[in-house]
């Protein structure tokens, strides 16, 4: 067994013990991540026009993190042409 493999196994064992001892954390539970098809399409159009998630969130009265999740979904579906999640 290589040194890298034994190191990975040792690290995994330590992390597994931490996971088994810790409470579960539900990520994004405070966000509303459901969008109507019309709204998610509007978010995509606004983003493609150059608007930032913060601006879009303000315009549609949604948390910018929710807008980010919608855009992330659209990007994974290949529905976004503009560079995604890059800040200048």
C-alpha positions as CSV (number, residue, x, y, z in Angstrom):
1,X,0.0,0.0,0.0
2,X,1.4,3.4,-1.0
3,X,2.0,6.2,1.5
4,X,-0.7,8.3,-0.2
5,X,-3.3,5.5,0.2
6,X,-2.5,5.0,3.9
7,X,-2.7,8.7,4.5
8,X,-6.1,8.9,2.8
9,X,-7.4,6.0,4.9
10,X,-6.1,7.5,8.1
11,X,-7.7,10.9,7.3
12,X,-11.0,9.2,6.3
13,X,-11.1,7.3,9.6
14,X,-10.6,10.5,11.6
15,X,-13.3,12.3,9.6
16,X,-15.7,9.4,9.8
17,X,-15.4,9.4,13.6
18,X,-16.1,13.1,13.7
19,X,-19.2,12.6,11.4
20,X,-20.6,9.9,13.6
21,X,-20.2,12.0,16.7
22,X,-21.6,15.2,15.4
23,X,-25.1,16.5,14.8
24,X,-26.5,16.8,11.3
25,X,-26.4,20.2,9.6
26,X,-29.1,21.0,7.0
27,X,-27.4,23.4,4.6
28,X,-29.6,26.1,3.0
29,X,-32.6,25.2,5.1
30,X,-33.3,28.9,5.6
31,X,-33.6,29.5,1.8
32,X,-36.6,29.0,-0.5
33,X,-35.1,27.2,-3.4
34,X,-38.2,26.5,-5.4
35,X,-38.9,28.8,-8.4
36,X,-41.7,28.8,-10.9
37,X,-40.6,28.1,-14.4
38,X,-41.5,31.6,-15.5
39,X,-39.6,33.2,-12.6
40,X,-36.5,31.1,-13.1
41,X,-36.5,32.0,-16.8
42,X,-36.8,35.7,-15.9
43,X,-33.9,35.4,-13.5
44,X,-31.9,33.8,-16.3
45,X,-32.8,36.6,-18.8
46,X,-31.9,39.3,-16.2
47,X,-28.6,37.6,-15.5
48,X,-27.8,37.2,-19.2
49,X,-28.5,40.9,-19.6
50,X,-25.6,41.6,-17.2
51,X,-27.4,42.0,-13.9
52,X,-25.8,40.6,-10.7
53,X,-27.6,38.2,-8.4
54,X,-27.9,40.9,-5.7
55,X,-29.8,43.2,-8.2
56,X,-32.0,40.4,-9.4
57,X,-32.8,39.4,-5.9
58,X,-33.9,42.9,-5.0
59,X,-36.0,43.2,-8.2
60,X,-37.9,39.9,-7.6
61,X,-37.9,40.2,-3.8
62,X,-35.8,37.1,-3.2
63,X,-32.6,36.5,-1.3
64,X,-29.5,36.9,-3.6
65,X,-28.4,33.4,-2.4
66,X,-31.7,32.0,-3.7
67,X,-31.0,33.7,-7.0
68,X,-27.5,32.2,-7.0
69,X,-29.0,28.7,-6.5
70,X,-31.5,29.3,-9.4
71,X,-28.6,30.4,-11.6
72,X,-26.5,27.5,-10.5
73,X,-29.3,25.2,-11.5
74,X,-29.7,26.9,-14.9
75,X,-25.9,26.7,-15.5
76,X,-25.9,23.0,-14.7
77,X,-28.7,22.5,-17.2
78,X,-26.7,24.4,-19.9
79,X,-29.2,27.3,-20.0
80,X,-26.7,30.1,-19.3
81,X,-24.3,31.6,-21.8
82,X,-22.7,34.3,-19.6
83,X,-19.8,33.3,-17.4
84,X,-21.3,32.1,-14.1
85,X,-20.0,32.6,-10.6
86,X,-17.0,34.7,-11.6
87,X,-16.4,38.1,-10.1
88,X,-14.2,40.8,-11.5
